[in-house]
Amino acid sequence: MLPVLLTLSIIYMTNSGTSASVNTITLPQLIKENETISSNNEAFKLGFFSPVNTTNRYVGIWYINQSNIIWIANREKPLQDSSGVITISHDYTNLVVLNGQKHVIWSSNVSSNLASSNSNVTAQLQNDGNLALLENTTGNIIWESGKHPSNAFIANMILSSNQKTGERVKATSWKTPSAPAIGKFSATIERFNAPEIFVWNQTKPYWRSGPWNGQDFLGLASNWLPTSANLKGFIIRREDNGSLVEITYTLPNSSFFATIVLSSEGKLVYTAWINMIQVRKRVVQQNDCDVYGICGPNGSCDLKNSPICTCLIGFKPRNVGEWNRENWTSGCVRRATLQCERGKYNGSALDGEEDGFLKLETTKPPDFVEQSYPSLDACRIECLNNCSCVAYAYDNGIRCLTWSDKLIDIVRFTGGGIDLYIRQAYSEITKHTDTDGIHTHGIHGKRNITSIIIAIVIVGVIIVATLKIQSLLVLNAGQTHQENQSASPIGDVKQVKIEDLPLFEFKIISSATNNFGSTNKIGQGGFGSVYKGELPDGLEVAVKRLSKASAQGLEEFMNEVIVISKLQHRNLVRLLGCCIEGDEKMLVYEYMPNNSLDFYLFDPVKKKVLDWKKRLTIIEGISRGLLYLHRDSRLRIIHRDLKPSNILLDGELNPKISDFGMARIFGGSENEGNTRRIVGTYGYMSPEYAMEGLFSEKSDVFSFGVLLLEIISGRKNTSFYNHEQALNLLGYAWKLWNEEEIISLIDPEICKPDYVDQILRCIHIGLVCVQEIAKERPTMATFVSMLNSEIVKLPPPSQPAFIQSKIEHREDLAQQNYDSKNSVTVTSLQGR
């Protein structure tokens, strides 16, 4: 060892090192502190870094910046100072990391007999993030980081399990967010018969994906990992007669990149970028039902229930006392003895009471599955004739699945999963009918007739609704709206040039949204539904689909085409195109991966990601978007429905104003409009609009003032009803302002000494915006100047409008009729 170190010491002392802009390391080159090598596409870098809250130095590979570490060399041996170097060993066979004393603290550990004799090696950082050690003479890869993963699983990296040798290539979590040393969680590929991904907490299963059917993991409620666009799907290979199982994935093109990171808390976090811009971040394990086997054997977990665990149909708690204390680990046992357990059984009942099956729909399949290849009917018969078979399922991709022991880790979904058929005694089957997702096997007789009648009625309703929509389109094409002409959506809809927008074929949109599947549905409004989709090029979109069963929302649909088709601003959600085929009418928007503002702002846990700097960025972004609508766009536009659910957040939590179905356009000399149709959401409407139908720029300013106070307080305007003498947020803020206790309004999550003065100034501005008299409110141009302190002295606010809960019952209606997630939605609430 001493000659090796001596040689390396001489190299280190005589070579000044290079700040490599190339993608390789060759002897005698040294990569020192603050130096990196980059992949040819410059997306990846190799160098030294320190995690958060520590000065320890590690050698790692990162994507774009050091917040996206995808691989680490010296996980267990951090450098304590900045004297380390990365180089090639003296015998040209290994990549090594040396500390300040020239000791090897990490090596690629390639055996010398793997490399050709007298062949130099080069370390190369490749365009997919893989670090490869190449023989110079042959170009062969003799070592690569992709076969030695850290906590990140990236494209072309392989996780594998070898049944014969017991060897596993797995991802392992960091010990803490500040310590990359191997933590207690690991991710592996398991179950050779029907492979699935497992996350382990040391030696205990913590989460599993369910079996892979060739396209999806059957244990996921929805496609949290895209398989048709952003990723070309996972690839699972079986080698060596099935004893070796490998899993990997590939990317559709060079502009896309994705990671699956196993966090120090055992969560799988999927992050995707397009053109180095983050477009999605999703955590797969998000609730208690994701914990492996939380309800014990023969128990089922359903978040809609309270408590979340129940015994399967035909089963009862093994330990009632524990179960009532919400300790479900002992699980459930059968209530009635199966026919096949009472004597010899060959599929025919001994006493006429034949065992059967009850169907549990949209279910995560249990663990320990056996797979075979018969048809659906043969699968059922095979299970029925096998007394040890307690359940079966059938999937077109993976075929027949059966279980022969206790049913472990069952979860009920609202969409996704499989239909699980659970073996039951005859007495249990006769107790249960088709309710709550529980069905007997097969539907016969009168049910078929009823289904036909229902289908005929539905078809008739659709035909009538279609005729109504077509007639309304004709009406809109030739008439102006009954509202004041100056406030109409440009009056004559003939001015809308649909052909100016990119047109998508229906089949493309249908494929992108999994045929408008329930798992892709992300919003609902009076117009219809909003779906998440992924176009063939990998771009994620939100698709607003006008309902064919109702004419409601048609006007808003057309209005949105008119208003937003020509708008371009970084703080407005972008309309990408539309689809109009037959009676299908859809708008295609850019997809906002981080939901809407209310998703974070009013959740006690999620709001923690919104520190004051992020909230201020959101306030500034919304104000810029409104200023553009009111003054800087070629059309003066009043939004009329500004609220947290209509503020969408991109991958970096930057705000974009959405939902222009209620917007109105003013001519050049017009400042105010009037309507007899009050639309919007109570709690955000200005008093002159809610009571008299008058709207102007100042209406949006009022709504923004309410939104601003909600952002600062972290509370809804309506959350104060039946509290503080029936004050709403505006009334509560006004009360604190007059008592000189306004600092109490600030959300504790952001109430830090360094920011208090700035936050108090924003509260002052918000109170100025919600004044009862419209002319006393600032314009958006003045608001921006106030926010930027270009106007130093702020005017004193007067009493806000609606400080008492006079319209509490109306707000209740609003909440019943409107619930927004990450979507571009329309509120359709009419006030009188």
N, C-alpha and C positions, 0 to 999 in steps of 0.2 A: 504493500500500500504506500510505503514511503516514497519509492521512485515515482509513483503516479502523482502524488501530491507535490513532489519537488518539480516535476515537469509542469504541472498546472500552475505552480507558483511562478515559475520563470515566465510562462506565457502571460500570466496575469500582470506581472510587473513590467514586461516589455511591450505589452500591447495597450494602447491608450483606449481601446474600445471604439465602437462606432454607434452612432445613432441611426440605426438601419431604417431606411425607408423601403428596403426590399423585403421579400417574404421568407428569406432563408437565414440560417445560421451555419457557418462553416468554421472549422478550426483555421486560424487562431482567433477568430472573431469572438468578442465578449459583448454581451448585452448587460449593461449596468443600470443602476438606479436612474429613473427618468428617461430611459431609452426603451424603445419598443421595436418590434418588427410588425409589419402589417401584411395582411393578405392582399393579393393583387387587386381585389375589388374594394380594398380599404374598409371593409365592413368589420373585420376582426383584427384585434391586436393582441400580441403576446408581450407581457412585461411584468413589472412589479406593481403591487397594489396593497392597500390596507382596507379591511372592512370597516364598517361604521364603529365608532367608539373604541377603537384600538389603534395602536401604532405598529403592531406586528406587521411584518412584510411577507407577502406571498407572491409566488410566480403563478400567473393565471392567464387565461384567454378570455377576452370579453367582446361582446357585440356592441358596437356604437360607442358605449362608454362603460365606465367601471361599475355602474349600477346593474349591469347585465353580465355577470360572470358566468361563463359556461363550463369552465374546467380549471382545476387547480393542481399544481404539481406537489408542492410541499405542504400538504394539508396538516400533517401531524408534526411538522418541524418548522414553525415560523422563524423567520429571521428577526432578530431583536433590533437591528439597525439597518442602515442603508448601504452597507458595504458588500452586499451579495452580487453575484454575477451569474449569467446563464451562458453556457458554452458547450462545445463538444469535447468529450474526454480524449486523453492523449492517444488511446488505442483506436480512435475513430469509430467506436461502436456504440456510444451512448450519448444522449443529451443529459447534462448534469447541471445542478444548481450548487454553487459554492458559497460558503459564508465568508466573513472577513478574515478568518484564519485559514482559508483555502481548503476547508474540509467539505467533503461532499455531503450535503444534507438531503439531496434527492437525486435519483438517477432513473433513467428509463429501464435500466436493468436488462438490457438485451444481452443474451449469451453470445460470446465471441464466435461460436460456431454457427450462429444464424447468419452471419455476414460472410461474404466471400473473402478469402484471404487477400490481404493487401488492398482492400477496397475501402476508400474513404466514405464517410456518410455525411449527409446534409439534413438538417432539420428544416422542414418547410411548413409554413402556416398556409393552409389551403383555403379556397374560396367558400367552403362550407363550414369553416371553423375547426376543421380537423387538423391537428398537429401531427405530421408524419415524419418518421425518420427513414430516409431513402438511401439505398446504396447508389453511389455515384456511377458505378460501371454498368449496373443492370437496370437501375431505376426502380428496383423492387422496394416495397414498403416492408421494413423489418420490425417496426413498432409504430403505433398510432394512438393518440389520446382517445379516439373514439371507442377503443376496446378497453379503456380504463376510465369509465365515467366517474364524475364527481357527483354533484346533486342535480345536474341538468341532463335531460335527454333531448338531443337535437337530431335533426334529419341525418340519415345514413348511419347514425350510431346504432349499435345492436345490443339489446339486452337478451340474455339467453340463459337457459337451464338445461343441464345435462343429467338425465336420469341415471345413467350408468356411473358416471364419475362423481355426481353430486356437486359439480362445479357450477357456479352461477356468476354471470356478469350482471351486476345490479347497480342502480343508482342509490347513493346514501346521502342522507340529509346532513347539513351542518349541525354542529352541537348547539350553537346559538347563532343569531344573526351577526354576531361579532367574532365567532370562532368557527372557521371552516373545518375543524377536525371532525372526524366521522361521528355523527350523532346517533341517536337510538332508533331512527326510522330508516327503512330501506324499501326500495321498489323493485319487484322482480316479476318475471313471467312464470306462471305456475299452471298446474293442472294440465298434464300432457294430453289427456283425452279431449278436453275442450278448453283450450288455453284462455287465460285471463290475467289481467294485471293485478298484483297484490301490493298493498303497502303494509309493512310489518312494523310493529312497535316492539323492537328487540326480537323476541321469538314468537310473539303473539300477533295474529292477523288483526289489522286495524281498519282496513278498507279493501274492497275488491271491486273490480269493474264489471263482473259478470262475464260469461263466455263470449268469445268473438265468433260472429256468424259469417265473417267474410266481408262485412261492410260496417257493422256497428258492434259495440259492446252492449250486450243485452241487459246489463245491470245499471245502465245510465238512463235517467228520466228523459233526457234530451241530448242532442248532439253537441255536447260541450266541446268536443273535438271535431271540427269539420272534416268530413271524409270525401267530399265530392268536389271541393273547389280549392280552398286554401291548402289543404293537405290532400295528396292523392290517396288518402286512406292508409291505414296501417297495413303492413305486410307481415303475416305470421307464417314462418316456414317450419316444417318438420323434417329433420334429417335423421339418418342412422336408424331407420325403421321406427321413427317416432320417438326415439329416446332423447333427441336433442330438439329443443324448441327455441326459435329465435323470433324476436319482434323488432321491427324498425319502421320508419316512415320516410317518405320523400316529399320534396317540395315541387309545386307546379312550375315555377320559373325562378329566375335569379333575383327578381324584385321582391320575393316573399321570403320571410324567415320566421321560424316559430321555435319556441322552447317549451318544454314541460319540466318544471323545476319542483323537486321535492323539498318543501320548506322544513325548517327546524321544528315546526309544530306537526309535521306529518301530512301536510296538505299538498296535493298536486296542483300547481299553478300553471295554467296554459297562457302564454303570451304570444301575440302575433304582430308582425310588422309588415307593412308594404312600403317599398321604397324608403326603408329605414324610419318610417313613421309608425308609431304604435297604433294599431287599430282594434286590438282586443286584448283583454286580460280577464281570465276567468278562473275561479277556484272550484275544483270539482266537488270537494267535500264541504258542504255548507251548512249542515244541520245534524241534529242528533241521530237521525235515521241513517246517516252515512257511516256511523260507527258499526263495525262488524259485529253481527249477532247481538245487538243491543237488547232484543226482546227474547233472547234465549231460544231453545229448540221449540219448533212448532208455534212460535209467536210471529206476529206481523207488526211492522212499524208503519205508521201513517201519520204524517204531520198534521193532517186535518182533524185527527182525534185528540181528545184530552182525557186521560193520558195517551201518549203516542203509541203505546204497546197494547195489543189485544191478542187473545188466542185465536188461532185459525178456526173457521167453522168446524164443529165436530170435536173441538178440543176444549179443555178447561185448565186453569192454572195448576201446576204441580204443587205449589205451596201458596195457598190463598193468602196467608198472612204477609208473606214477602211481596206477593203481587200487589196487594193493597197498599203497601208502603213504597210502591214503584221500584222495587228490586225485582227485575224480570229475569235474572240470570238462570234460574232453574227452569224457566220455560213452561211448556204446556204438555198435557197428556190427553189421549183419546177419552171421550166420554163413553163411547159404545164399542164393543168388540167387533172387529171385522169378521165377515162370514168365513174368510179363508183361514182365520186363526182358530175357528171352531172345529175344523176337521179338514180332511183331504179336499183340495179345491182345484178344479181344472177349468174354471171360467163359468161353470154352471152352479147355481145356488143349490145347497143341500136341502133347504127347506122353503125354497121359493123367494127368499129375501136376498137377492143378489147384491153384492157390493157394487158401487158405482163411483162417479166422480162429480165433484162440484168445481165449477170454474171460477178462478180468481183472476180478474182482468188486470191489465196494465201493471204487471208485477215484476219486481226484480227476482230472477230465478234463484233458488237456494244454492248453497255451496254443495260440493261433492256430487257433481252431476256425472252421469254416464251417457255417452253419445253413441247412437247407432243410426242406420240409414233406411229404415222402412218408411212407408207412407204414413199419413196422419192416422188413417183407420187402423193400419197394422200396428202403429205405435201404441194406440189405445189398447188394442187386443193383447199386445205383448205385455203391457203393464198389468192389465186385468188378470191375465193368466199366470202372473208371477206374484206369489203371495208376499214376497219381500218388497215389491214395488209399491211405494207409498204415494207417488205422484209422477206425472209426466207432462211434457210440453212439446210443442212442435213449432219449429221455425223453418221457413223455406231455405234459409242459408245454411243452417247447421243440422237440420232434419230432426230426428227423434231424440229427446232428452228425457232421461228417467232418473228417479231418485229411490234409493233403497234403504235409507236410514232416516234419522230425524231431519226435519227441514230447518236449516239454519240460515239466518241472514235474509229473511224475506222483507221486502219493502214495497208498499203500495205507492204507485205513481198516479198522477193525473194524466199522463201521456207517456208513451214509450213502454219499455219492458216487454213482457210476453203474457200470454194467457196460460196460467198454471192450473192444471187439473189435479185436484187433491183427492185421493182415495177416501171414500166414506162408507160407513155401514149403511144399510138400507134405511134404518130408522132415522139417521141424520138427513138423508136425501129427502125424505118425505116431509121434513120440517121446513125446508128452505125453498124459496121461490126466487125469481129473477129480480132481486133487489140489491142495490149497493154493490154492483159488480159481481155478485155471486149467482152463478147459473148452474143448472143441471146440464149434463152433457147432452146436447142435441135439442132442437126446437121442432115440435111436431104439431100436426092437426090445426087447431084453431089459431095458434100463434102465426102460422104462415099466412092464413087468410087475413088476419088483422094487419100483418105487416104489409100485405098487398094493398089493402084499403088505405092505410096510412100513406104509403108511397104515392098512390093516385092523388090523394088530397094535397100532398106536398107539391107534386108536379103542377097541379092546378093552380096552387097559390103562386108558385114561381112564374107561371105563364102570365097570370094577371098582373103580378108585380112588374114583370118585364115590359108589358104593354104600357103600364103607368110611367115607367122610367123613360121609355121611348117618346111618349107624348110630352113629358116634361122637357126632354131635350129639345123637341121641336118648339115648345113654348119659349124656352130660354133663348133659342136661336133667333127669335123674331120679336121679343118683347123686352121692355125694360122692367126692372124690379119695381115693386110698388112703393119702395122707400123713396125718399127724396132723391131726385136725379143726381144731385151733386155728390151724394154719398153712395151711389150705386157702384157695383163692381165694374167700372168703366161703361156703365149703361148697357150697350148692345154687345152681347156675348159673341156676335159675329166677328168682333175685333180680335178674338183670341185666335192666334195662329198655332194650332196644335202641331202643325207640321214643322214649326221652328224647334220643337223639342225632339230629342232623340226618341225614336219609337222602338219599344221592345215587343218582340213576339210573345204571345200568350204562353206558348210552350216553354220559352226560356224562363219566364217568371214562374210558371208552375213548377218547373224542375228545380229552380233556385230555392223555392220555398217548401220543397218536399210535398208538392201538390197541396199547398196551403194547409199543411198538417198542423194539428193542435199544438205540437211541441214547438212550432215556429211562430205561433201567435204571440205577439207581444203587446197588443193594445186593442181597445174596442171603443167605438164611438157611435153616434147616431148615423154616421155615413156607412158603417160596416166595420171592418177589421184591419189591423196592421200586422204584417208578418215580417219576420226577419228572413233574409235570403242571402244566398251566395252565388254570384254570377259565375259563369264558366272561367273567367279570367281571375277569379279569386277575390273580387271586390265584394264586400259585404254591403247589403242595401236594406232599407226599410221600405216595404211595399204597402201602400195604402190602397185597399181594395173596396170600391163602392159596392155596398150590398145589392144584390140582384133581387132580394126579396122585399125591399122597401125603397120608396122614393126619398126617404129622409136622408139628408146629407148630399143630395145631388147638387143643390145650389152651392153648398160649401165646397164641394169638389171642383165645380167649374170656377168658383171664385178663387180657389187656391191656384188653379192653373193660370188664371189671369194675373194674380198679384205677384206670385213668386217666380214665374217663369223667366222674368227678365232681371231678377235681383241677384247680385253677386256681392257678398260681403262675408268676411271671415267669421262673423258672429251671427250669421243667419244660416239655418240648415239649408243645404243645397239640394235643389230638385235636379235629378239626373235625367229624367225622361218620363215617359208615360206609356201605357199600353191601352189601346182602345180597339177591341175586336168584338164585333157583335154587341152583346149587352154587357161585356166586361169593360170596366173602366177603372184603371189603376194609375197611381202616381208612384214613381220610384225615387226614393231619397237616399242620400248618403246615410249609412248606419252609424249611430252613435253608441259605441261599445260600453259607455259608463252610465247608461240609463239617464234618468232625468234628475234635476236638482233635488226634488222632494225625496227621491230614493235615498239620498245621503243625509239631507238636512234635518229631517225629522226622525231619524233613527238614532237611538242613544249610542249605538256602537259604530255604525257606519259614518256618523258625523265626525268622528275623530280624524278622518282623512282630510277634512276641510279645516285646516288651520287658518289663521287670519290672513296670511299672504294669499292662500288659495281663494278664500272668500272674497278678498278685495279684487283679485284677478277676475273673478266671476262677475262682481258688481261692475267693474270697468268694462268688461266685454259686453254685458247686456246694455250698458249705457251707450257704447259705441254703435251697437246694432240698432238701437232705437233712434239715435241721432241720424244714422243713415236713412232709416225709414222716413223720419219726419222731415229731414232737410236735404240730405245729400244724394238720395236716389233721384232718378228722373221723374218718379211719381211720388207724391206725398201720401204716405200710407199710415193709417191708424190701425194698430193691431187688434185692439178691443178684447183680448183674452190673455193678458200677460199674467203668469202665475208660475210657481216652481215646477209644476209638471210639464209646462210648455218650454222649459229651459233644458235643452239636452246637453250632455257633456261628452266631449270626445275622449280619445285615449289619454290625453293629458289633463283631463278635467277642465278644459276650456269650454265656455258656454256658447251655445248657439240657439237663437230664438226659433221656435218651430210653431206650427199650427196657424196657418193664415186663412183658414176657412171662414173666419168671422171678420177678417180685415176689410177695410174700406179705403177707397182712394179719393183724394180731393183734387180738384182742379187748381190751377195756379193761384187764383185769388180767393179761394174758399178756405175758411178757418174752422167752420163748425158745421156739423150735420145733425139731422134729426131722424129718428126712426120710431115706428110703432112696434117693432119687434125687438125686444130686449134680449140680447144673447150674451153669454159669458158666464162667469162664475161669481156668485155673491161672495162678498168678503174682499174682492179685488175690484169691483165696479166703483167708479166714482159716483158721488151722490147725484150729480146732474144727469148722469146716464141711467142709473138705476131707477130714478124717480120720474124723469121727464123724457128720457130717450135722447138727450143731447150728448154728442160725443165730439171730441177734438183731440189735439195733441195732449192737452192737459188731462184727458181721460187716461191715456197711457201713463202719464207722469204719476197720477194717483196710484195706479196699479203697481208701478215700479216702486213707489214709496212704501207700499205695503210689503212688497217683495223684499226690499232693502232691509226693513225692520225684522222680517222673518229670518233673513240671512244672518243678521247680527245676533238675534236672540236665540236662534235655533228652535223657534216655536211657531206653530201655525197661528194665523190671525184668529182662527176660530177656537183655539185650544183653551181660551180663557173663559168660555161660557160656563155659567154656573160657578164662577170663581171670582173673587175680588169684586163682589157686588155686581156680577154679570157684566164686567168689563171685557171687551175683546182686547187683542194685542194693542190696537191703536189707543184704546182708552187706558189700558194699563201703562203704556209708555207715557201718555200725557199726564197721568197721575204721578208717575215717578219724576217726570220733568218738573212739574210744579213743586214737588217735595224735595227737589235737588238731590234725588236718589237715582238718577237715570243710569248710573253705572251698574245698578242691580239688574238692568235689562240685558246686559251682555252675557252671552253664552259662556259658562265657565271654561269651556274647551278653548276659547280664544282670549279670555280675559288675562292677558299677560302685561306686566308693567310697561314693556317697550312699545306696546301697541295701543294702550288705552286712549291716549289723546286723539290718535287717528280714528279709532272706533267711535269715540264720542262725537267727533266732527261728522262722521257718517250718519249717526243717529239724528243729529241736528238737521242734516240735509233731508233725511227721510221724513222727519216731522214737517218740514217745509213743503214736501211733496204731497202730503196727505191732508193738507188744509181743506176745509169745507168749500171755500170759495175758489172757483177754478182760476180766476185771474191772479190770485195770490200765489199760485204754484209756479215754479220756474219752468221754462222750456227745457228741453233736453240739452240744448247748447249751453244754457246757463248752468244746468246740473253738472255737466262735464267740467265747466270752469270752476264750480264750487269744489268738486271732487279733487281737482288738480291743484287746489289752493290758489288758482289765478284770481279768484274772488276771495280775499282774505277774511273780510267781515261778513258773516252770514246774517241774514235778516231773522228776527225772532219769529218763531212759529206761532200761529194762532191755533185754536182748538181744532183737532181733526174731526172729520166726518165719521158718523157711525161708531161713536165711542161706546155705545151701549149695544146690547145684543138684541136690537129691535127686529132683526131679520133672521133670528136663529132658526125658525122653521124653514125659511127659504134655504139656508145653508145646508140643513139636513137633506133637503131635496137635491141640492147640488151634489152632495157627497154620494147620494144614492144613484145619481144618474151619470156620475163621471168618476172614473178612476184611471189614471194614466200611469204607464210604466215608461219604458224606453221606446217612445213612439211619437209619431206625428199625428196628433189626434184632434178631434173637434168636440168642443163642449156644445151641447145642444140643449140649453136651458132657457126657457122664456119666462121673463118676469112680468108681472102685471101690477 
